[in-house]
Amino acid sequence: MRPARAGLSRARAIAIDISPLRDSVPYRALWLGQVVSLIGTHMRTVAVAFQIFALTKSTAAVGLVGLAEVVPLILVSIVGGPLVDTFDRRKIMAGAQLLLIADSAALAALSLWGSPGPGALYALVAVGSAVTAIDGPARSSAIPTLVASDQLPAAMALRQVLYQTTHIAGPALGGLLIGVLANVGWIYVVDAMTFVAAFVALRWMPALRPGESMDREQPRTTQLGLAAIREGLSYARRTPVLMSIFIIDLVAMIFGMPRAVFPALADGTFALGPFGLGLLYAAPSAGALIGALTTGWVSKVRRRGVAVLISVAVWGAAITVAGFSLGSFILTLFWLAVAGAADVISAVFRGTILLEVTPDTLLGRMNALNLMVVTGGPRLGDVEAGFVAQAVGAGPSVVVGGLACLAGTVVVGSRFRSLRDYVPPETIRQRMPEQDF
């Protein structure tokens, strides 16, 4: 019985810490509401791509959906951050849900009772992305107010479970319903209903005025416009640990993200066609979900900056090994899954550091900057991987990208002592178990 008990104890030690969901009703409401709404969002993503391709028969036209999403998301993030740092974040989220309901309802109406052209679909996708650029930072910035400071790593890990689960379930459910329902417009109806659920969930959340986080009191800012944007950028520049987590994420995504070569690998290297392509895309997400579900240990780690560096190095190493393993499809999937798990651990620690070092009155702007990084990095990585693959081949480009990521990690680690030496503030360390990294 003792070995069984020991095994159970070890399993409990690595299983994700759900204490933020158990202890905080507002955080639980925020989390559950976003689970529902993100499933709808990913269903809509599949539906829009399906509809655009049905209208145009052009993969390039489908690719433009990504452009319609990323441009307004980045542009609106610039002005959205100061709004989140000025007004009640709960009200901002409520307003965002109403706008997203209206956006999905417009997609539904056009699809069910009209004949929308690609331009109308692009425009409504852009509107939804612009609203998300404000809603996302508001949600991230609310977390320190809703949970105790020593629960921040667990809260960030739970968000990664949310993202990875909905990223897998949403597209699968969307594809299934497209095949069952007579008109793709009904997917948008379902999407609108998921935002209704997220809106109702806000009923269990308190007012979230900037400067009222649980453990940190700061004067409330009333700046808006260019002055607020400059203030946010200035804070990021003079806080090296923040700059380091932004830069290292860009290094990981620009050099290490190989998804742009997945079609070439599926078709040429493995000769598995669409089936193989789907598995290549799914492998990092599957690994990330497993990684997120086994983060019970992250709250005990004090050397969080070192943890970021190790996680990104494991990501780069796993991508490199995946590139050397192209003789076996199974091994390639395995190493891509390992990379996904490392990436999610990095995301947990980076998100925790951001929340720990940023005053509550600047969280909206720092989360907006982070949104630009995590959104823009993978897309720049697609460009890098595509051009390198064109020059040296799809397989070698994966190896080159992984090695470049490892080199970049070494450079960031050597240049930013603030990241190497980072530990949580004293008020948080006092609550942590006696364990180092």
LUMLUM-598867 format. One record per atom (N, C-alpha, C): residue in three letters; x, y, z. Coordinates in steps of 0.05 Angstrom, whole numbers, plus 5000, padded with zeros to 4 digits. Atoms other than C-alpha are relative to their C-alpha. Example, Ala and Ser with C-alpha at 12.3 -4.5 7.8 and 13.67 -1.06 7.14 Angstrom:
LUMLUM-598867
ala501849765000ala524649105156ala501850245000ser498449764999ser527349795143ser498550225014
This chain:
LUMLUM-598867
met501649765000met500050005000met501750255000arg498449764998arg505750475015arg500950114973pro499349905027pro508250514942pro497650134986ala502449885012ala501050654920ala499550275012arg500449744986arg500451204972arg502050214991ala497849825009ala507151494951ala499450104971gly500649925027gly504951494878gly497750205000leu502349814998leu498351834897leu500950275009ser499049754990ser502152354936ser501550164979arg498549875022arg506752504877arg498150114979ala502049915019ala500752554831ala498650265009arg501349764989arg497453054877arg501950244999ala498149785000ala503853464880ala500350134973ile499749885026ile504053564805ile497450084987ala502649935011ala496553604791ala499550305004ile500549725000ile494154304776ile498750095026asp501149884976asp492554734837asp497450154993ile502649885007ile485054914833ile499150185023ser500849844977ser485055324898ser498850274992pro501449755007pro483455984861pro497149954993leu502850055007leu477155664833leu498449935025arg501450084976arg475355374901arg499650235020asp500149804979asp476855984944asp498850264991ser500949735009ser474656574900ser497649964981val502450015017val467556604874val500250184976pro499849835024pro469057204829pro501949884979tyr498250125019tyr475056854798tyr498749764986arg501450235012arg470856224787arg498050104979ala501949895020ala465556644752ala501450104975leu498549905023leu470756984708leu501049774983trp498850235013trp473956314691trp497949844984leu502150165013leu467555934676leu498750164977gly501149845022gly464656514635gly501850004976gln498249995023gln470856534592gln500349724987val500050275013val470855774582val497849994980val502350015018val463955834552val500450184975ser499749815022ser465456454510ser502249934981leu497850075018leu472056204483leu499349754983ile501050225017ile468855554459ile498550114977gly501549875021gly464055984420gly501850154980thr498149855017thr469756424394thr501549814981his498550195017his473655824367his498149874980met502050105019met467255544336met499650204977arg500349795019arg466356214301arg502450024981thr497650005016thr473556194276thr499849804977val500450215019val472155534241val497850074980ala502349935017ala465555784214ala500750224980val499349785018val468456424184val501949894978ala498150125020ala474156034150ala498449834980phe501650175017phe469155534123phe498350164980gln501849845016gln464456074098gln501650164979ile498349865019ile470056484065ile500949824978phe499150185021phe472755884029phe497749914982ala502350085017ala465755674006ala499250224981leu500649785018leu464756363977leu502050054978thr497849925018thr471556453944thr501649784988lys498350225008lys474755773937lys503050084999ser497249905000ser481256133954ser501249975028thr498650024974thr486055954010thr501250275008ala498949744994ala489056644004ala497850175014ala502249854988ala482256944021ala499549915028val500250104973val481956494082val502250125017gly497749894986gly488856734102gly499650295008leu500549724993leu486457454101leu498350035025val501549984975val481857294159val502050065023gly498049944979gly488157284203gly500950285000leu499349725002leu490057964177leu497850185012ala502349854989ala483058224193ala499949995030glu500050034971glu484057974264glu502350155013val497749914986val491058174281val500550304998val499549725003val491358884254val498350165020pro501549854980pro485459164295pro500749925029leu499350084973leu487558754355leu502450155010ile497649864992ile494459074357ile499550305003leu500549714999leu492059774341leu498250085023val501849924978val486359784391val501249945027ser498650054975ser490759474445ser501550255010ile498549764992ile494760124444ile498350195016val501749814985val488860544466val498349855021gly501750154981gly485159984503gly501349975027gly498750024975gly490459914556gly499450235019pro500749784982pro489460614585pro497150005009leu502850024992leu481960504585leu499749815023val500150204979val482859884627val501250095026asp498749904976asp487360264675asp498550255012thr501449764991thr482260824683thr497249945011phe502850054993phe475260544687phe499649735013asp500750254987asp471859984725asp500249774980arg499550225019arg474359344692arg497649824997arg502450165002arg467958974707arg498150124979lys501849865019lys463959494668lys501149984972ile498850035026ile468959464611ile499449724989met500650275009met468058704607met497149974993ala502850015006ala460558784610ala499350134973gly500549875025gly460559284553gly501149844976ala498850165021ala465258844513ala498349764992gln501750235005gln460658244520gln497550084983leu502349905016leu454758654494leu500750054971leu499149945027leu458758884434leu500649744985leu499450255013leu461058174420leu497449844993ile502650125006ile453857924424ile498950124975ala501049865024ala451858454373ala501649924975asp498350075023asp457758274328asp499349724990ser500850285008ser455957524328ser497249994989ala502749995010ala448657684319ala499950114971ala499949895027ala450358104257ala501049794981leu499150225017leu454357514229leu497849804995ala502150195003ala448457064242ala497850104981ala502149885017ala443357534210ala500850004971leu499149995028leu447557634148leu500049724987ser499750275011ser448656884140ser497349864997leu502650145001leu441556654155leu498050124981trp502049865016trp437657184118trp501150164977gly498949845022gly442457484069gly502149844985ser497850135014ser448357334024ser502550175004pro497749824994pro454557644057pro502349944981gly497550025016gly460657774014gly502349985019pro497750024982pro467657664041pro500650265014gly499449744987gly468358414055gly498550045026ala501649974976ala462658414104ala501049815022leu498950194980leu465457794139leu502650105012tyr497549894990tyr472358104144tyr499550235019ala500649774983ala469358744173ala499049925027leu501150094974leu465458384227leu502149855016val497850134986val471457954244val501850215013ala498349784990ala475558594252ala498750135024val501449884977val470258894298val500349835025gly499850184978gly470258284342gly502949995012ser497350004991ser477858284345ser500750265015ala499549744987ala477959024364ala498950005028val501350014973val473158904422val501649815018thr498450194984thr477358304445thr502650135010ala497549864992ala483458764447ala499650175026ile500649864975ile480059134505ile499149805021asp501050194981asp476458554537asp502249825012gly497850184990gly482758114542gly501650135022pro498549884979pro487058604581pro498450065025ala501749964976ala481158764627ala499849755016arg500250254985arg480458034645arg502649935013ser497450074988ser487857924656ser500650195024ser499449814979ser488358554698ser498349975025ala501850044977ala482658344743ala501049795019ile499350244984ile486157714768ile501250075027pro498949954973pro490458024824pro498050105020thr502149914982thr484158334853thr498349765010leu501950224995leu480457664853leu501249775016val498750224985val485657194883val502250115017ala497849924983ala490957224937ala502650004984ser497649975016ser497857414912ser501649744998asp498550255002asp500856734929asp498549794983gln501550185018gln495456414885gln500350084970leu499849905028leu497456804822leu501149784981pro499150205019pro501556234791pro497849794994ala502250195005ala495755754801ala497850124983ala502149875016ala490856254772ala500950024971met499049985027met495256354711met500149724987ala500050275011ala495955594702ala497149924993leu502850065006leu488355524705leu499150154974arg500649865025arg487856054650arg501149854976gln498950155022gln492455634607gln498449744994val501850235004val488055024618val497550094984leu502349885014leu482255464596leu500650034970tyr499349945028tyr485855684533tyr500449754984gln499450245015gln488355004513gln497549824996thr502450175002thr481854634527thr498150114979thr501949875019thr477555134488thr501250004972his498750005026his482755154432his499649734986ile500450275011ile481754404423ile497049954996ala502950075001ala474254344438ala498450184981gly501649825016gly471754964402gly500149944970pro500050065028pro474254814332pro498849724994ala501250275004ala472254074339ala497050025000leu502949974998leu465254264360leu498950164977gly500849835023gly464854804306gly499949844975gly500050175024gly466754314252gly497849805000leu502250194998leu461753804277leu497350134994leu502649875004leu456054304279leu499650104971ile500249925028ile457654564209ile499049774983gly500950235015gly456653864184gly497149925006val502750084991val450053784222val497950214993leu501949785004leu446754464215leu499750074970ala500649945028ala443554694150ala501450264991asn498849745008asn446755394152asn502150075021val497849934982val453355634181val499150235019gly500949784983gly449556224209gly499249925028trp500850104973trp447055794267trp502549985019ile497650004983ile454255744291ile500450275013tyr499849734989tyr454256494300tyr497950055022val502049984980val447756444339val501049875026val498950134976val451055954387val502250175012asp497949834991asp457056414391asp498950245016ala501249784986ala452656994411ala498949925028met501050114975met449456564465met502249965021thr497850044981thr456256404495thr500950265012phe499349744988phe457657144504phe497850095020val502149954980val450957204540val500749865026ala499150154976ala453556674589ala502350155013ala497849854988ala459957074599ala499150265013phe501249764988phe455857704611phe498749945026val501450074975val451557364663val502049935022ala498050074980ala457757094698ala501150245015leu498949764987leu459957804713leu498350095024arg501749944977arg454157844763arg501449935026trp498750094976trp458557474813trp502750135005met497549864996met464357954806met499550285012pro500249734989pro465558594846pro500850214981ala498949785016ala467059274819ala503049975000leu497150045003leu474159264793leu501350264991arg498849745006arg476859964797arg503049985002pro497150014998pro484260044782pro501150115026gly498849914975gly488560114844gly498949875024glu501250134977glu484459644887glu500649705001ser499250284999ser488258984880ser500249925029met500250104973met488058544942met502350075017asp497749964983asp495158634966asp501650254993arg498549775008arg497459264932arg498250244996glu501649765002glu494759964939glu501650214984gln498749805016gln496460484886gln498050234995pro501849795007pro493561164870pro498849954973arg501450055025arg488461144815arg500950214979thr499349825022thr490561434748thr497650104985thr502249905016thr485961874707thr501050094973gln498949935026gln490561964647gln498749844978leu500950145024leu487961804579leu501650124976gly498749905024gly490561904508gly503049945000leu497250055005leu497861964488leu501650005026ala498549994975ala500162134559ala499949735014ala500350264988ala497461474585ala501749794985ile498550195015ile500661084528ile503050035005arg497249954994arg507361424540arg500849905028glu499550094973glu506861274614glu500449695001gly499850295001gly505760534600gly502649914987leu497550085014leu511460484550leu502550075017ser497849914983ser516060864598ser500449795023tyr499850204979tyr514460374654tyr501249744990ala498950255011ala515859774610ala503050034994arg497249965007arg522560074587arg501850015025arg498449984976arg524960224657arg499649775020thr500350244984thr522959544684thr501249764985pro498750195017pro528059064655pro498849725001val501150275000val524658424679val497649984982leu502250005018leu518458624641leu500949984971met498950015027met522458764578met501049734993ser498850265006ser525958104585ser497949794994ile502050215005ile519557684588ile498650054973phe501149945027phe516858054526phe502049904979ile498050065021ile523357954488ile500449704998ile499550295002ile524357224506ile497649854988asp502350135014asp517257054484asp500250054970leu499649955029leu518657394417leu502149824989val497950185009val525056994411val498949724996ala501150275002ala521356344425ala498149974976met502150035021met515656484376met501150074972ile498949935027ile519556824319ile501849784989phe498150195010phe525056314315phe499149715004gly500650284994gly522055684346gly497349904989met502750095008met514855674319met500149904971pro499750115028pro514955204258pro497449954985arg502650085011arg507555174241arg499750074970ala500249925028ala508455524174ala501049784981val498950225017val512254904148val498449745004phe501550244996phe507154404174phe498749894974pro501250115025pro503454364107pro502149864982ala498050125017ala509954214070ala501049735012leu499250254987leu511953684122leu497849794997ala502250205002ala505053354120ala499849894972asp500350085028asp504953334044asp502549864989gly497650105012gly512153214026gly501649805017thr498350164983thr516052924085thr498549745009phe501450234989phe510652474114phe497949884981ala502050095019ala505852414055ala497449905013leu502550074985leu499852404102leu497750194994gly502149825008gly495952984072gly498750145023pro501549854979pro490553344113pro500049875027phe500050144974phe490352814167phe502650055015gly497449944987gly497752894182gly500350295007leu499949724994leu497153644178leu498550075026gly501549954976gly491753644231gly501449915025leu498650104977leu495853224278leu502550175006leu497749824995leu501953674269leu499150255015tyr501049764986tyr497854274289tyr499049945028ala501250074974ala494553904346ala502149935021ala498150104981ala500853624378ala501050215020pro499249804979pro503454274411pro497750075019ser502349944982ser496454424438ser499549775019ala500450224982ala495753724466ala502150005022gly497849994980gly502553784500gly499650235019ala500549774983ala500654474526ala497849945020leu502150074981leu494254204557leu501049815022ile498950184980ile497953634591ile501950165019gly498349844983gly503154134615gly498550175020ala501649834982ala497854594643ala498749855022leu501450174980leu494354024679leu501949895021thr498050104981thr500853844715thr501750225011thr498549764990thr502754524743thr499650045030gly500349964971gly501454384816gly502550105014trp497549924988trp508754524830trp500850294995val498949745008val509355214799val499850215022ser500349804979ser506855604860ser502349985020lys497950044981lys512755324900lys502750104989val497549925013val518055584851val500550305006arg499349724994arg521556214876arg501650134977arg498349885021arg526656304820arg498449994973arg501850015023arg521256454769arg501350104974gly498649925023gly525856814722gly501749784988val498550245009val530356204718val498249804987ala502050195011ala524155784706ala499250084972val500749915027val522356214646val502349934981leu497750065017leu529356134617leu500249704994ile499850295004ile529355384627ile497749904982ser502350085016ser522355314597ser500450074971val499549925028val524155704534val502249844988ala497950165010ala530555314528ala499049724993val501250275005val526654654532val498350024974trp501649965025trp521854934478trp501949994976gly498249995023gly527755094432gly501349734995ala498750265003ala531154424446ala498049794988ala501950195010ala524754034433ala499450044971ile500449945029ile523554394367ile502449904984thr497650095014thr530754244347thr499949704996val500150295002val529953504363val497849914982ala502150065019ala523353494326ala500950024972gly499049975027gly526953744265gly501949784992phe498250235006phe532053184271phe498549735000ser501550254998ser526452674281ser498049964978leu502050015022leu522852764215leu499849734986gly500250275010gly524352044197gly497849845012ser502250144986ser518851844246ser497850205006phe502249824996phe512152184246phe499250005030ile500750024972ile510651934317ile502050155018leu498149854984leu517152204345leu499850304996thr500449715005thr515952874311thr497750115017leu502349914984leu509052924344leu500850015030phe499250014972phe512152724411phe501550255008trp498449774993trp517353274410trp498550274996leu501749765002leu512353794386leu498250025025ala501550004975ala508053594446ala501750095023val498249914979val514053674492val500450314998ala499749725004ala515154364462ala497650155009gly502549874991gly507854554474gly499850005030ala500050014971ala508454334547ala501950215012ala498049814991ala514754754556ala499050294996asp501149735006asp511355354524asp497950085020val502149924981val505455334571val501150055027ile498749944974ile509955304632ile501350284999ser498949735004ser513655914605ser497950215002ala502249814999ala507056264595ala498950055028val500949974972val504956124667val501950185016phe498149854985phe511256404696phe500250294990arg499949735010arg511557004649arg497550165008gly502449874992gly504357174664gly500050075030thr499849954971thr505657114739thr501950235005ile498149794996ile511757564736ile498850274992leu501249755008leu507958094697leu498050105021leu502049914980leu502358114749leu501450085026glu498749944974glu507358124807glu501650274999val498349765000val511758704783val498650254990thr501449775011thr506459154753thr498050125019pro502149884984pro502459654794pro497249974988asp502750055010asp495059544789asp499050224980thr500849785017thr494160224756thr501350004972leu498750035026leu498660004698leu499649734988leu500350285010leu496359284690leu498649994973gly501450015026gly491659444632gly502050054977arg498149935022arg497359754591arg502149784997met498050215002met502359204608met498749744987asn501350235012asn497258664591asn499450054970ala500449945028ala495759024526ala502649964984leu497550055013leu503159014509leu500549704997asn499650295001asn503458284526asn498249874978leu501850115020leu497458154481leu501250054972met498749955026met501158484423met502349804995val497750185002val507258044437val499049724993val500850275004val503557384442val498449964974thr501550015025thr499257554381thr501950034976gly498249955023gly504757834336gly502249814997gly497750185002gly510357354354gly499649764983pro500450235017pro507356724324pro499750064970arg500449925028arg505457094260arg502750084988leu497349955010leu512557364253leu501549744997gly498750265002gly514856654266gly499249854974asp500950125025asp510656424207asp501650104977val498549885021val514256914163val502949895000glu497250104997glu521156704189glu500249714990ala499850285007ala519755964182ala499549964970gly500650025029gly516756054112gly502450074983phe497749915016phe522756434085phe502449825003val497750184996val527955984117val499549734985ala500750255014ala524255364090ala500350034970gln499649965029gln524255674021gln502949994992ala497149995006ala531755754025ala501449735005val498550244993val533955104059val498349755001gly501850244998gly527854644059gly498550005026ala501850004977ala522254514108ala501349875025gly498850144977gly525954014152gly502350155013pro497849854988pro532454404161pro499050265013ser501049754988ser528355034175ser499149965029val500850064973val525554704237val502449995019val497550024984val532554544263val501250285003val498949734999val535055244246val498550175020gly501649844982gly529255564283gly500449925029gly499650094972gly530155134345gly502750085011leu497349924991leu537655274348leu500150305004ala500149714997ala536356024338ala498650075026cys501449944975cys531456004396cys501849945024leu498150064978leu536655664441leu502150225002ala498049785000ala541856194421ala498850255012gly501349764990gly536856754434gly499549985030thr500550044972thr535156464502thr502650065016val497449954987val542556474521val500650305001val499549725001val543157194499val498250165020val501949864982val536957424537val500849945029gly499250064973gly539257054599gly502550145009ser497549864993ser546157364597ser499750305002arg500349715001arg543658064582arg498150115022phe501949904981phe538058104633phe500449855027arg499650124973arg540557954703arg497450025016ser502649974985ser533758204729ser498349754996leu501650255005leu530557584697leu501449775014arg498650224987arg535957104722arg499650005030asp500149984971asp535357364793asp497150045011tyr502749934991tyr527857474795tyr498849805020val501650164981val524157214856val497550185007pro502449844994pro517157434879pro500650215022pro499749804978pro516458054924pro499849865027glu499950114973glu517557934998glu497249935011thr502750054990thr510057975014thr498949744990ile500950265012ile508857374968ile501849775010arg498250224992arg515156974988arg499349905028gln500650084973gln512856985061gln497849795001arg502350195001arg506656575041arg500749744986met499350235017met510356074997met501249785017pro498750224986pro512555375020pro503050034998glu497149994999glu519855295038glu501249824978gln499050165022gln522155044970gln501150194979asp498849845021asp526755344917asp500049854974phe499950135027phe527555204843phe502649864997
